[in-house]
Amino acid sequence: MKLPSRMLDLSSPLENETVYDPPFMRPKIEYLTNADTAAQMCELFPGLRREDLPDGEGWAIEFVQVFTHNGTHMDAPIHFVSKSADGKPMMTIDQVPLDWFLRPGVKLDFRKMPDGHVITAAEVETELKRVGHELKPLDIVLVNTRASERIGTDEYLTAGCGMGREATLYLTSRGVRVTGIDAWGWDVPFVYMRERWLKTRDPSIIWEGHRAGRDIPYCHMEKLCNLEQLPGDGFTVACFPSKLKNGSAGWIRPVALFD
């Protein structure tokens, strides 16, 4: 087996400091150092003293309080809606076929689109032609937006365009089952979605890219990084999610593999 000459990490770290989520759902990580846990180790072995341990240390461990949608993660179809359009239960993250998660990738570069713009099917088609990529079933499609430039700032949550219903169905109707984006969500940021809702009162615009999964179930990744370093195509994506029973998402460490 020939290994690729380069691996590019596409994941955001799970951490306390950098802004990736609104305040109500940010992760909380408590770090216990090797020195902090020496007493704990001694309790497990009667008669053991701290000075008996190398450098008087135990193990480094962390207590983590997170949502399944913190950090770079894979949304399962059930996150969008509980049943598909034909009434079938939507898949949880532990039910999604593994062969969806190691496939050829293609990158759509929408960094020049204005914040809040809803990407259309025609724009997807135009970008695929520019890249020179013909979609094949199970290709993994990654969407590069302006949001990646604002990671670590409050603006990250409102920056970038988003994928609309027709753009999503353009991909899934051609056999795409895994997509990803560098923004907080697959759809446009909520601030723009809310503005449109207040003007139109049209409920179909709310979470339209996500809800497209009701017609054709699919998975997507959110909070990707380093997409600007990728070529348009010619790479493979590996993005296996954590196996959380009945979960609406799973954390991932996605990588792009290429020569």
DOKOL-752912 format. One record per residue (C-alpha): x, y, z; residue in one letter. Coordinates in steps of 0.1 Angstrom, whole numbers, plus 5000, padded with zeros to 4 digits. Layout:
BEGIN
@x->X; y->Y; z->Z; residuo->a
...
//
This chain:
BEGIN
@x->5000; y->5000; z->5000; residuo->m
@x->5015; y->5034; z->4989; residuo->k
@x->5009; y->5061; z->5015; residuo->l
@x->5003; y->5097; z->5004; residuo->p
@x->5033; y->5120; z->5006; residuo->s
@x->5013; y->5147; z->5024; residuo->r
@x->4985; y->5148; z->5051; residuo->m
@x->4967; y->5181; z->5058; residuo->l
@x->4948; y->5184; z->5091; residuo->d
@x->4914; y->5199; z->5084; residuo->l
@x->4902; y->5200; z->5120; residuo->s
@x->4897; y->5227; z->5146; residuo->s
@x->4910; y->5220; z->5181; residuo->p
@x->4886; y->5214; z->5210; residuo->l
@x->4896; y->5241; z->5234; residuo->e
@x->4885; y->5266; z->5260; residuo->n
@x->4900; y->5298; z->5245; residuo->e
@x->4892; y->5302; z->5208; residuo->t
@x->4857; y->5312; z->5198; residuo->v
@x->4840; y->5285; z->5177; residuo->y
@x->4806; y->5285; z->5193; residuo->d
@x->4781; y->5309; z->5209; residuo->p
@x->4785; y->5312; z->5247; residuo->p
@x->4758; y->5288; z->5257; residuo->f
@x->4774; y->5259; z->5240; residuo->m
@x->4812; y->5264; z->5244; residuo->r
@x->4832; y->5234; z->5257; residuo->p
@x->4846; y->5234; z->5292; residuo->k
@x->4879; y->5216; z->5296; residuo->i
@x->4895; y->5211; z->5330; residuo->e
@x->4932; y->5201; z->5328; residuo->y
@x->4947; y->5180; z->5355; residuo->l
@x->4985; y->5179; z->5354; residuo->t
@x->5008; y->5149; z->5363; residuo->n
@x->5015; y->5167; z->5396; residuo->a
@x->4978; y->5171; z->5403; residuo->d
@x->4971; y->5134; z->5401; residuo->t
@x->5000; y->5120; z->5420; residuo->a
@x->4979; y->5116; z->5452; residuo->a
@x->4952; y->5098; z->5431; residuo->q
@x->4978; y->5073; z->5419; residuo->m
@x->4990; y->5068; z->5455; residuo->c
@x->4955; y->5060; z->5467; residuo->e
@x->4953; y->5031; z->5442; residuo->l
@x->4984; y->5015; z->5455; residuo->f
@x->4984; y->5012; z->5493; residuo->p
@x->5017; y->5023; z->5508; residuo->g
@x->5029; y->5041; z->5476; residuo->l
@x->5043; y->5075; z->5483; residuo->r
@x->5046; y->5105; z->5460; residuo->r
@x->5084; y->5104; z->5463; residuo->e
@x->5083; y->5068; z->5449; residuo->d
@x->5069; y->5081; z->5416; residuo->l
@x->5091; y->5094; z->5388; residuo->p
@x->5094; y->5131; z->5395; residuo->d
@x->5066; y->5127; z->5420; residuo->g
@x->5040; y->5126; z->5392; residuo->e
@x->5009; y->5107; z->5382; residuo->g
@x->4990; y->5109; z->5349; residuo->w
@x->4979; y->5139; z->5329; residuo->a
@x->4941; y->5138; z->5323; residuo->i
@x->4913; y->5161; z->5314; residuo->e
@x->4876; y->5164; z->5324; residuo->f
@x->4857; y->5176; z->5293; residuo->v
@x->4821; y->5190; z->5291; residuo->q
@x->4811; y->5192; z->5255; residuo->v
@x->4782; y->5191; z->5230; residuo->f
@x->4785; y->5166; z->5202; residuo->t
@x->4786; y->5197; z->5179; residuo->h
@x->4816; y->5213; z->5196; residuo->n
@x->4849; y->5212; z->5176; residuo->g
@x->4851; y->5197; z->5142; residuo->t
@x->4823; y->5172; z->5139; residuo->h
@x->4802; y->5152; z->5115; residuo->m
@x->4764; y->5158; z->5116; residuo->d
@x->4743; y->5126; z->5113; residuo->a
@x->4711; y->5127; z->5093; residuo->p
@x->4690; y->5125; z->5125; residuo->i
@x->4704; y->5160; z->5135; residuo->h
@x->4683; y->5175; z->5107; residuo->f
@x->4650; y->5158; z->5113; residuo->v
@x->4638; y->5125; z->5129; residuo->s
@x->4623; y->5110; z->5098; residuo->k
@x->4630; y->5112; z->5061; residuo->s
@x->4604; y->5124; z->5035; residuo->a
@x->4592; y->5088; z->5030; residuo->d
@x->4588; y->5083; z->5068; residuo->g
@x->4619; y->5062; z->5075; residuo->k
@x->4639; y->5069; z->5107; residuo->p
@x->4670; y->5090; z->5100; residuo->m
@x->4704; y->5075; z->5107; residuo->m
@x->4723; y->5082; z->5139; residuo->t
@x->4760; y->5087; z->5137; residuo->i
@x->4768; y->5051; z->5147; residuo->d
@x->4745; y->5038; z->5118; residuo->q
@x->4761; y->5057; z->5089; residuo->v
@x->4781; y->5035; z->5065; residuo->p
@x->4818; y->5037; z->5072; residuo->l
@x->4826; y->5037; z->5034; residuo->d
@x->4811; y->5072; z->5032; residuo->w
@x->4841; y->5086; z->5052; residuo->f
@x->4871; y->5077; z->5030; residuo->l
@x->4866; y->5091; z->4996; residuo->r
@x->4880; y->5114; z->4969; residuo->p
@x->4874; y->5150; z->4977; residuo->g
@x->4867; y->5182; z->4958; residuo->v
@x->4869; y->5218; z->4972; residuo->k
@x->4844; y->5246; z->4962; residuo->l
@x->4859; y->5280; z->4968; residuo->d
@x->4833; y->5305; z->4978; residuo->f
@x->4854; y->5328; z->4999; residuo->r
@x->4845; y->5358; z->4977; residuo->k
@x->4808; y->5354; z->4982; residuo->m
@x->4793; y->5380; z->5006; residuo->p
@x->4785; y->5370; z->5042; residuo->d
@x->4749; y->5356; z->5044; residuo->g
@x->4748; y->5347; z->5007; residuo->h
@x->4728; y->5315; z->5001; residuo->v
@x->4748; y->5293; z->4976; residuo->i
@x->4726; y->5281; z->4947; residuo->t
@x->4729; y->5250; z->4925; residuo->a
@x->4740; y->5271; z->4896; residuo->a
@x->4769; y->5285; z->4916; residuo->e
@x->4779; y->5250; z->4927; residuo->v
@x->4779; y->5239; z->4890; residuo->e
@x->4799; y->5269; z->4879; residuo->t
@x->4825; y->5262; z->4906; residuo->e
@x->4828; y->5226; z->4897; residuo->l
@x->4834; y->5236; z->4861; residuo->k
@x->4861; y->5260; z->4872; residuo->r
@x->4878; y->5233; z->4892; residuo->v
@x->4874; y->5209; z->4863; residuo->g
@x->4858; y->5182; z->4885; residuo->h
@x->4830; y->5159; z->4875; residuo->e
@x->4811; y->5148; z->4905; residuo->l
@x->4810; y->5110; z->4912; residuo->k
@x->4788; y->5092; z->4937; residuo->p
@x->4803; y->5094; z->4972; residuo->l
@x->4827; y->5122; z->4964; residuo->d
@x->4833; y->5143; z->4996; residuo->i
@x->4826; y->5180; z->4988; residuo->v
@x->4843; y->5206; z->5010; residuo->l
@x->4831; y->5243; z->5010; residuo->v
@x->4856; y->5270; z->5016; residuo->n
@x->4840; y->5303; z->5029; residuo->t
@x->4853; y->5335; z->5044; residuo->r
@x->4845; y->5322; z->5078; residuo->a
@x->4878; y->5305; z->5081; residuo->s
@x->4895; y->5339; z->5081; residuo->e
@x->4876; y->5349; z->5113; residuo->r
@x->4883; y->5319; z->5135; residuo->i
@x->4891; y->5330; z->5170; residuo->g
@x->4869; y->5361; z->5168; residuo->t
@x->4832; y->5367; z->5176; residuo->d
@x->4828; y->5374; z->5139; residuo->e
@x->4834; y->5338; z->5131; residuo->y
@x->4798; y->5330; z->5140; residuo->l
@x->4784; y->5355; z->5115; residuo->t
@x->4810; y->5353; z->5087; residuo->a
@x->4807; y->5335; z->5054; residuo->g
@x->4781; y->5323; z->5030; residuo->c
@x->4760; y->5291; z->5034; residuo->g
@x->4747; y->5262; z->5014; residuo->m
@x->4710; y->5265; z->5004; residuo->g
@x->4685; y->5237; z->4998; residuo->r
@x->4689; y->5235; z->4960; residuo->e
@x->4727; y->5236; z->4963; residuo->a
@x->4726; y->5207; z->4988; residuo->t
@x->4702; y->5187; z->4967; residuo->l
@x->4724; y->5193; z->4936; residuo->y
@x->4752; y->5175; z->4954; residuo->l
@x->4732; y->5147; z->4971; residuo->t
@x->4711; y->5139; z->4940; residuo->s
@x->4744; y->5131; z->4923; residuo->r
@x->4754; y->5107; z->4950; residuo->g
@x->4773; y->5129; z->4974; residuo->v
@x->4768; y->5117; z->5009; residuo->r
@x->4794; y->5136; z->5029; residuo->v
@x->4801; y->5173; z->5027; residuo->t
@x->4819; y->5198; z->5049; residuo->g
@x->4824; y->5235; z->5055; residuo->i
@x->4848; y->5257; z->5074; residuo->d
@x->4819; y->5278; z->5089; residuo->a
@x->4800; y->5272; z->5122; residuo->w
@x->4772; y->5257; z->5102; residuo->g
@x->4763; y->5243; z->5067; residuo->w
@x->4736; y->5270; z->5063; residuo->d
@x->4741; y->5307; z->5063; residuo->v
@x->4748; y->5322; z->5098; residuo->p
@x->4716; y->5325; z->5119; residuo->f
@x->4718; y->5363; z->5119; residuo->v
@x->4712; y->5364; z->5082; residuo->y
@x->4686; y->5336; z->5082; residuo->m
@x->4667; y->5355; z->5109; residuo->r
@x->4668; y->5387; z->5088; residuo->e
@x->4652; y->5368; z->5059; residuo->r
@x->4626; y->5352; z->5081; residuo->w
@x->4616; y->5386; z->5095; residuo->l
@x->4611; y->5399; z->5060; residuo->k
@x->4594; y->5369; z->5044; residuo->t
@x->4579; y->5348; z->5073; residuo->r
@x->4588; y->5319; z->5050; residuo->d
@x->4596; y->5289; z->5072; residuo->p
@x->4612; y->5270; z->5043; residuo->s
@x->4643; y->5292; z->5045; residuo->i
@x->4650; y->5281; z->5081; residuo->i
@x->4679; y->5256; z->5081; residuo->w
@x->4672; y->5249; z->5045; residuo->e
@x->4705; y->5233; z->5037; residuo->g
@x->4703; y->5210; z->5067; residuo->h
@x->4666; y->5201; z->5060; residuo->r
@x->4675; y->5191; z->5025; residuo->a
@x->4687; y->5159; z->5042; residuo->g
@x->4650; y->5150; z->5047; residuo->r
@x->4647; y->5143; z->5010; residuo->d
@x->4681; y->5127; z->5005; residuo->i
@x->4699; y->5118; z->5038; residuo->p
@x->4735; y->5129; z->5040; residuo->y
@x->4762; y->5139; z->5065; residuo->c
@x->4782; y->5171; z->5067; residuo->h
@x->4812; y->5183; z->5087; residuo->m
@x->4813; y->5217; z->5103; residuo->e
@x->4842; y->5239; z->5116; residuo->k
@x->4868; y->5226; z->5092; residuo->l
@x->4902; y->5244; z->5089; residuo->c
@x->4929; y->5249; z->5063; residuo->n
@x->4907; y->5244; z->5033; residuo->l
@x->4925; y->5273; z->5016; residuo->e
@x->4956; y->5251; z->5015; residuo->q
@x->4938; y->5225; z->4994; residuo->l
@x->4938; y->5222; z->4956; residuo->p
@x->4904; y->5221; z->4939; residuo->g
@x->4906; y->5183; z->4936; residuo->d
@x->4931; y->5154; z->4934; residuo->g
@x->4930; y->5146; z->4971; residuo->f
@x->4913; y->5120; z->4994; residuo->t
@x->4894; y->5128; z->5026; residuo->v
@x->4895; y->5106; z->5056; residuo->a
@x->4869; y->5117; z->5082; residuo->c
@x->4856; y->5089; z->5104; residuo->f
@x->4833; y->5101; z->5132; residuo->p
@x->4834; y->5089; z->5168; residuo->s
@x->4810; y->5061; z->5174; residuo->k
@x->4784; y->5077; z->5198; residuo->l
@x->4754; y->5054; z->5202; residuo->k
@x->4723; y->5071; z->5189; residuo->n
@x->4742; y->5103; z->5185; residuo->g
@x->4733; y->5133; z->5163; residuo->s
@x->4769; y->5139; z->5156; residuo->a
@x->4804; y->5126; z->5162; residuo->g
@x->4837; y->5143; z->5167; residuo->w
@x->4862; y->5139; z->5139; residuo->i
@x->4899; y->5145; z->5130; residuo->r
@x->4895; y->5149; z->5092; residuo->p
@x->4926; y->5149; z->5070; residuo->v
@x->4932; y->5154; z->5033; residuo->a
@x->4956; y->5130; z->5017; residuo->l
@x->4974; y->5138; z->4986; residuo->f
@x->5008; y->5138; z->4967; residuo->d
//
